[in-house]
Amino acid sequence: MNPGGTVHIIDDDDAVRDSLVTLLDASGFSVSAYASASAFLDGLDKAASGCVITDVQMPEISGLDLLRRLSDRLARFPVIVLTGEADVPIAVEALKNGALDLIEKPYSAATMVAAVRQALTQLEARSSRTSRRSENAERIAALSAREREVLEGVLKGGSNKEIARELGISPRTVEAYRANLMMKMGAESLSELVRMAIEARADDD
């Protein structure tokens, strides 16, 4: 089963574009096609998240120009660049600008399908991490000030006695706060509680 997400195909060559649409549609992917980078960018705010396949040589806005314009959105739109030239400088420039993959024409159907599946799988995994991080951050925000202080002590590796000494409360009270933390965070173990707290603060890839 293919991962979710739309494959946005951008190529000014009608034959190449139609061929890609046919291949990926038949392979079970959701596909949208555009004759130019401008057409894609015009509808970007409403476009479904997914990967982008773009030709590198196009009039007006090239594949490299498109990559630069998508620099702050590559987390939602990983880009696969197609090139008809065995051009190392173009490949290096594309990868430097955030391209996930670069495929030289002519390519095999298997190569293209595998590249798209990898791009969408990474996108799906990133989306899942982002969702978990958001949920964990919301749970931490809902904790009381004292519960957050106890959580900080736990993250530093402090024992109940050490946390109690630092906060000026009894170890038994710390134990009660830790029990509340576990319940509110939905953690079944100390290691899971720590992982959730760390994940909530992590930057996206």
C-alpha positions in Angstrom: 0.0 0.0 0.0 1.4 3.4 -1.0 1.8 6.2 1.6 -0.6 9.1 1.5 0.1 12.5 -0.2 -0.3 13.9 -3.6 2.4 13.8 -6.3 2.7 17.2 -8.0 4.2 16.8 -11.5 5.7 19.9 -13.1 7.0 19.7 -16.6 6.5 21.9 -19.7 6.8 18.9 -22.0 3.3 17.6 -22.5 4.5 14.1 -23.4 6.7 13.7 -20.4 4.1 15.1 -18.1 1.3 12.9 -19.4 3.6 9.8 -19.2 4.4 10.5 -15.6 0.7 11.0 -14.8 -0.2 7.7 -16.4 2.6 5.8 -14.7 2.0 7.2 -11.2 -1.8 7.1 -11.4 -1.6 3.4 -12.5 0.8 2.8 -9.5 -1.9 4.0 -7.1 -0.7 7.5 -6.3 -2.8 10.6 -6.2 -1.5 12.9 -8.9 -1.8 16.6 -9.9 0.0 17.9 -13.0 1.2 21.4 -14.0 2.6 22.8 -17.3 4.8 25.3 -15.4 6.3 26.1 -12.1 4.2 29.3 -12.0 1.0 27.3 -12.3 2.0 25.2 -9.3 3.1 28.2 -7.2 -0.1 30.1 -8.0 -2.1 27.3 -6.2 0.5 26.4 -3.6 -1.4 27.7 -0.6 -4.3 25.4 -1.4 -2.2 22.5 -2.7 -2.4 19.1 -0.8 0.9 18.2 0.8 2.9 15.7 -1.1 6.1 15.4 -3.1 7.0 17.5 -6.2 8.5 16.1 -9.4 9.9 18.9 -11.5 11.9 19.1 -14.6 15.1 21.2 -14.1 15.0 22.9 -17.5 11.8 24.9 -17.9 11.1 28.4 -19.2 10.5 31.4 -16.8 11.0 29.4 -13.6 13.4 26.5 -13.7 13.5 23.5 -11.4 16.3 25.1 -9.4 14.4 28.4 -9.1 11.4 26.4 -7.9 13.5 24.7 -5.3 14.7 28.1 -4.0 11.1 29.4 -3.8 10.1 26.3 -1.9 13.0 26.5 0.6 10.7 27.1 3.6 8.1 24.5 2.5 10.3 21.5 1.7 9.0 19.8 4.8 5.6 19.6 3.2 6.8 19.3 -0.4 9.9 17.2 -0.8 11.2 17.7 -4.3 12.5 15.2 -6.9 14.3 16.9 -9.8 14.4 15.5 -13.3 17.3 16.4 -15.6 17.9 15.4 -19.2 21.5 16.2 -19.0 24.4 14.4 -17.3 25.2 17.7 -15.6 27.0 17.3 -12.3 26.9 21.0 -11.4 23.1 21.1 -11.8 22.8 17.9 -9.6 25.0 19.4 -6.9 23.1 22.7 -7.0 19.7 20.9 -6.8 20.8 18.9 -3.8 22.4 22.0 -2.1 19.0 23.7 -2.4 17.2 20.9 -0.7 16.2 18.4 -3.5 15.4 15.0 -2.0 16.5 13.1 -5.1 17.7 13.8 -8.7 16.7 11.5 -11.5 18.3 11.6 -15.0 16.2 11.0 -18.1 15.5 8.6 -19.4 14.4 6.8 -16.2 12.8 3.5 -15.6 9.3 3.2 -14.2 10.6 1.3 -11.2 13.1 4.0 -10.4 10.5 6.7 -10.5 7.9 4.8 -8.5 10.6 3.9 -5.8 11.6 7.6 -5.6 8.1 8.8 -5.2 7.3 6.1 -2.6 10.4 7.1 -0.6 9.5 10.8 -0.7 6.0 10.2 0.5 7.0 7.8 3.2 9.4 10.4 4.6 6.7 13.0 4.4 4.3 10.7 6.2 6.8 9.9 9.0 7.6 13.6 9.4 3.9 14.4 9.6 3.4 11.8 12.3 6.3 13.1 14.3 5.0 16.6 14.0 1.5 15.5 15.2 3.0 13.6 18.2 5.2 16.6 19.1 2.2 18.9 19.0 0.1 16.6 21.2 2.9 16.2 23.7 3.5 20.0 23.8 -0.2 20.6 24.5 -0.1 18.1 27.3 2.9 19.8 28.9 1.3 23.2 28.5 -1.8 21.8 30.5 0.4 20.8 33.5 0.4 23.0 36.6 3.5 25.1 37.3 4.6 22.7 40.0 4.1 19.7 37.8 6.3 21.3 35.2 9.0 21.9 37.8 8.9 18.3 38.8 9.1 17.3 35.2 12.2 19.4 34.8 13.7 17.7 37.7 12.9 14.3 36.2 14.5 15.3 32.9 17.6 16.3 34.7 17.7 12.8 36.2 16.9 13.8 39.7 15.6 11.3 42.3 12.4 12.1 44.3 14.6 13.2 47.2 16.8 15.5 45.0 13.8 17.1 43.3 12.1 17.5 46.7 15.2 19.2 48.2 15.4 21.5 45.2 11.7 22.5 45.3 11.4 22.6 49.1 8.7 20.0 49.3 8.6 16.4 50.6 9.7 13.4 48.6 6.2 11.9 49.0 4.7 15.1 47.5 7.1 14.8 44.6 6.0 11.2 44.1 2.4 12.3 43.9 3.3 15.0 41.3 5.1 12.4 39.3 2.1 10.1 39.4 0.0 13.0 38.1 2.5 13.7 35.4 2.3 10.1 34.2 -1.4 10.2 34.1 -1.8 13.7 32.4 0.9 12.9 29.8 -0.5 9.4 29.1 2.9 7.8 29.8 3.1 4.2 31.0 6.7 4.4 32.1 9.4 6.9 33.2 11.3 6.4 29.9 8.2 7.1 27.9 7.5 10.3 29.9 11.1 11.5 29.2 10.8 10.6 25.5 7.5 12.5 25.2 9.0 15.6 26.9 12.1 15.6 24.7 10.0 15.0 21.6 7.8 17.9 22.4 10.8 20.2 22.4 12.6 18.8 19.3 13.0 20.7 16.1 11.7 19.1 12.9 14.1 17.4 10.6 
